[in-house]
Amino acid sequence: SELIKPYLGSKYKSTEVPKSLIFYMSKHSGPVNEIQWCPVREQSHMLLSASMDKTVKVWDAVDTGCCLKTYSCHSCAVRAAQWSSCGRRILSGGFDSTLHLTDIETGKQIFSSKTEFRISALKFHPTESNIFLCGGFSPEVKAWDIRTSKVLRVYKAAVQQTLDILFLPEGREFLTSTDAVSRDSADRTIIAWDFQSAAKISNQIFHERYTCPSLSLHPKESVFVAQTNGNYMALFSAQRPYRINKKKRYEGHKVSFF
């Protein structure tokens, strides 16, 4: 659209941590479930947000703080959204059990499909741009191919919900965080999978009695972090057997997750 075209190039080549509040962006009418910066450097001023108000929005989060475009292709809350690697498409999934890949300029759906469960987690494959993983209120995580609109592979665990998905470097392995937790300890809270074979590599990664609603990979080091509902972030090696760093954790904040 003409509204977005002027923002597709960026004059910003470097960034720094802001020292004060710059923008207060409040166009959503419901809680925001996910935000993500555009991964393309020239468009890195653009931010997407997915909300309980059934919409996905794209923002100019550097110059003006204004909402550039609103996408209303879902009939229920949008729980997960991801930029494509090219920065011109957005993959979204929500509580209406639908998946949509939307062109940000035209607003048209390039790919749409229905799942058997409410969606709470999406992740593009890091090297295969047409493949993504989808998880939610189900024991299954599914790998989809956008080109064929078909499921490539199914990964099944003895859980009720997938909270987050994280690909490890090169995309041969990935992690899922789940709702599996008991009073004293947890197994299956974080599960490592082989992407090609769908085999479980390990379900004995995190043993504390908290679920982990968010996983994130370090941009340079072979480390990933898990945000726990115990009000701390735990560090793990991204190499097998994915050992937890018992000497370091980040805490001092409060976590609220549904």
C-alpha positions as CSV (number, residue, x, y, z in Angstrom):
1,S,0.0,0.0,0.0
2,E,1.0,3.6,-0.4
3,L,0.9,4.0,3.4
4,I,3.7,1.4,4.0
5,K,5.9,2.0,0.9
6,P,7.7,5.1,2.4
7,Y,8.7,3.1,5.4
8,L,10.2,0.1,3.5
9,G,13.7,1.8,3.5
10,S,15.4,2.8,6.7
11,K,18.0,5.5,7.3
12,Y,19.0,3.9,10.6
13,K,22.2,1.8,10.5
14,S,22.8,1.4,14.2
15,T,20.7,1.5,17.4
16,E,21.2,1.9,21.1
17,V,19.2,1.2,24.2
18,P,16.8,4.2,24.8
19,K,17.2,6.0,28.1
20,S,13.6,7.3,28.3
21,L,10.1,6.6,27.0
22,I,10.0,7.4,23.3
23,F,6.5,6.3,22.2
24,Y,3.3,5.1,23.7
25,M,1.5,3.1,21.1
26,S,-2.1,2.3,22.0
27,K,-4.2,1.4,19.0
28,H,-5.0,-2.1,20.2
29,S,-8.2,-2.5,22.1
30,G,-7.1,-5.7,23.9
31,P,-3.9,-7.2,25.4
32,V,-0.9,-7.6,23.1
33,N,0.3,-11.2,22.9
34,E,3.4,-10.8,20.7
35,I,5.6,-8.1,19.3
36,Q,8.5,-8.6,16.9
37,W,10.9,-6.3,15.0
38,C,11.2,-6.8,11.3
39,P,14.3,-9.0,10.7
40,V,15.3,-7.1,7.5
41,R,17.9,-4.4,8.3
42,E,16.4,-1.8,5.9
43,Q,13.0,-2.3,7.4
44,S,14.1,-2.7,11.0
45,H,12.1,0.3,12.2
46,M,8.9,-1.7,11.6
47,L,7.3,-3.6,14.5
48,L,4.5,-6.1,14.3
49,S,2.1,-6.8,17.2
50,A,-0.6,-9.4,17.6
51,S,-3.5,-8.9,20.0
52,M,-6.5,-10.3,21.8
53,D,-8.5,-7.8,19.8
54,K,-8.3,-10.2,16.8
55,T,-5.9,-8.0,14.8
56,V,-2.2,-7.8,13.7
57,K,-0.7,-4.4,13.4
58,V,2.5,-3.0,11.8
59,W,4.0,0.1,13.3
60,D,6.7,2.7,12.6
61,A,8.3,2.2,16.0
62,V,11.3,4.6,15.3
63,D,10.2,7.8,13.7
64,T,6.6,8.4,14.5
65,G,5.2,5.6,16.6
66,C,2.1,5.4,14.3
67,C,0.3,2.3,13.2
68,L,1.0,1.8,9.5
69,K,-1.5,-1.0,8.8
70,T,-4.0,-3.2,10.6
71,Y,-4.8,-6.8,9.4
72,S,-8.1,-8.3,10.5
73,C,-8.1,-11.7,9.0
74,H,-8.8,-13.6,12.2
75,S,-12.2,-14.1,13.9
76,C,-10.8,-14.6,17.4
77,A,-7.7,-13.5,19.4
78,V,-4.4,-13.6,17.6
79,R,-2.0,-15.4,19.9
80,A,1.2,-15.7,17.6
81,A,2.7,-13.8,14.7
82,Q,6.0,-13.9,12.9
83,W,7.7,-11.9,10.2
84,S,8.9,-13.9,7.2
85,S,12.6,-13.7,6.4
86,C,12.0,-11.3,3.5
87,G,10.2,-8.9,5.8
88,R,7.2,-8.6,3.4
89,R,4.9,-11.2,4.8
90,I,3.4,-11.9,8.3
91,L,2.4,-15.4,9.5
92,S,-0.3,-15.3,12.1
93,G,-2.3,-17.9,14.1
94,G,-4.9,-17.6,16.8
95,F,-7.7,-18.9,18.9
96,D,-9.9,-19.3,15.8
97,S,-7.6,-22.2,14.9
98,T,-6.6,-20.6,11.6
99,L,-3.2,-19.8,10.0
100,H,-2.7,-16.9,7.6
101,L,0.3,-15.7,5.7
102,T,-0.4,-12.1,4.7
103,D,1.3,-9.8,2.3
104,I,2.0,-6.6,4.2
105,E,1.5,-4.3,1.2
106,T,-1.6,-5.7,-0.3
107,G,-3.2,-7.1,2.9
108,K,-4.1,-10.3,0.9
109,Q,-3.6,-13.8,2.3
110,I,-1.0,-15.8,0.4
111,F,-1.6,-18.9,2.4
112,S,-4.5,-19.8,4.8
113,S,-5.4,-23.1,6.5
114,K,-7.4,-24.5,9.4
115,T,-5.9,-26.5,12.2
116,E,-7.6,-28.8,14.8
117,F,-6.5,-26.7,17.8
118,R,-6.2,-23.2,19.0
119,I,-2.8,-21.8,18.0
120,S,-0.4,-20.4,20.6
121,A,3.1,-20.7,18.9
122,L,4.6,-20.2,15.4
123,K,8.1,-20.3,14.2
124,F,9.6,-20.1,10.7
125,H,12.5,-22.5,9.9
126,P,15.7,-20.5,9.9
127,T,17.0,-21.8,6.5
128,E,13.8,-23.1,4.8
129,S,11.7,-19.9,4.3
130,N,8.6,-21.9,3.1
131,I,8.5,-24.1,6.2
132,F,7.2,-23.3,9.7
133,L,6.2,-25.0,12.9
134,C,2.8,-24.5,14.5
135,G,1.8,-25.5,18.1
136,G,-1.0,-24.8,20.5
137,F,-3.7,-26.4,22.6
138,S,-2.8,-29.9,21.5
139,P,-0.2,-32.7,22.1
140,E,1.0,-32.1,18.6
141,V,3.4,-29.6,16.9
142,K,3.1,-29.6,13.1
143,A,5.5,-28.6,10.4
144,W,3.8,-26.9,7.4
145,D,5.0,-26.3,3.8
146,I,3.5,-23.0,2.5
147,R,4.1,-24.1,-1.1
148,T,1.8,-27.1,-0.9
149,S,-0.4,-26.0,2.1
150,K,0.2,-29.4,3.6
151,V,1.6,-30.7,6.9
152,L,5.1,-32.2,6.4
153,R,5.6,-33.7,9.8
154,V,3.9,-34.2,13.1
155,Y,5.7,-34.1,16.5
156,K,3.7,-35.6,19.3
157,A,4.3,-35.4,23.1
158,A,2.3,-36.3,26.2
159,V,1.3,-32.7,26.9
160,Q,-1.8,-30.6,26.6
161,Q,-0.3,-27.3,25.2
162,T,2.8,-26.0,23.5
163,L,3.7,-22.6,24.9
164,D,6.7,-21.7,22.7
165,I,8.9,-23.0,19.9
166,L,12.6,-22.3,19.3
167,F,14.7,-23.5,16.4
168,L,18.4,-24.1,17.3
169,P,21.1,-22.9,14.8
170,E,20.8,-24.4,11.3
171,G,17.3,-25.7,12.0
172,R,18.3,-29.4,12.5
173,E,16.9,-29.4,16.0
174,F,14.2,-27.3,17.8
175,L,12.8,-26.9,21.3
176,T,9.3,-26.7,22.5
177,S,8.2,-25.5,26.0
178,T,5.0,-27.1,27.3
179,D,2.5,-27.0,30.1
180,A,3.8,-30.3,31.6
181,V,4.7,-29.6,35.3
182,S,4.1,-31.4,38.6
183,R,4.2,-30.4,42.2
184,D,7.8,-31.4,42.8
185,S,9.5,-31.4,39.5
186,A,9.0,-31.3,35.7
187,D,10.0,-33.4,32.8
188,R,8.7,-32.6,29.3
189,T,8.7,-28.9,30.3
190,I,11.2,-28.3,27.6
191,I,11.6,-30.9,24.8
192,A,14.3,-31.1,22.2
193,W,13.3,-32.6,18.8
194,D,15.1,-33.7,15.6
195,F,13.4,-31.7,12.9
196,Q,13.8,-34.3,10.1
197,S,12.9,-37.5,11.9
198,A,10.4,-36.1,14.4
199,A,12.2,-38.0,17.1
200,K,12.5,-36.7,20.7
201,I,16.2,-36.0,21.5
202,S,15.6,-35.1,25.2
203,N,12.7,-34.3,27.5
204,Q,15.0,-34.1,30.6
205,I,16.3,-30.5,30.1
206,F,14.5,-28.5,32.8
207,H,13.5,-30.0,36.1
208,E,12.2,-27.1,38.2
209,R,8.5,-26.9,39.0
210,Y,7.7,-24.0,36.6
211,T,6.5,-23.8,33.0
212,C,8.5,-21.7,30.5
213,P,6.2,-19.5,28.4
214,S,9.0,-18.0,26.3
215,L,12.3,-19.3,24.8
216,S,14.9,-17.3,23.0
217,L,18.3,-18.0,21.3
218,H,21.4,-15.9,21.9
219,P,22.3,-14.0,18.7
220,K,26.0,-15.0,18.8
221,E,26.6,-17.6,21.5
222,S,25.5,-21.2,21.6
223,V,23.1,-20.4,24.5
224,F,19.3,-20.2,24.9
225,V,17.3,-18.6,27.6
226,A,14.0,-19.7,29.1
227,Q,11.6,-17.3,30.8
228,T,10.1,-19.3,33.7
229,N,6.9,-18.6,35.7
230,G,9.2,-18.7,38.7
231,N,10.1,-15.0,38.1
232,Y,13.5,-15.7,36.7
233,M,15.2,-16.5,33.3
234,A,17.3,-19.7,33.1
235,L,20.2,-20.1,30.8
236,F,21.0,-23.3,28.9
237,S,23.6,-24.6,26.4
238,A,22.2,-24.9,22.9
239,Q,24.4,-28.0,22.4
240,R,23.4,-31.5,23.5
241,P,22.6,-32.3,26.3
242,Y,21.4,-28.7,26.7
243,R,22.7,-28.3,30.3
244,I,21.3,-25.6,32.5
245,N,23.7,-22.9,33.7
246,K,23.4,-23.3,37.5
247,K,25.7,-20.4,38.2
248,K,23.7,-17.7,36.4
249,R,20.1,-16.7,36.2
250,Y,18.3,-13.4,35.6
251,E,15.7,-12.4,38.1
252,G,14.1,-9.4,39.9
253,H,11.0,-9.2,37.7
254,K,7.5,-10.6,37.9
255,V,5.9,-12.9,35.4
256,S,2.2,-13.1,34.5
257,F,1.2,-15.6,31.9
258,F,-2.1,-17.2,30.8
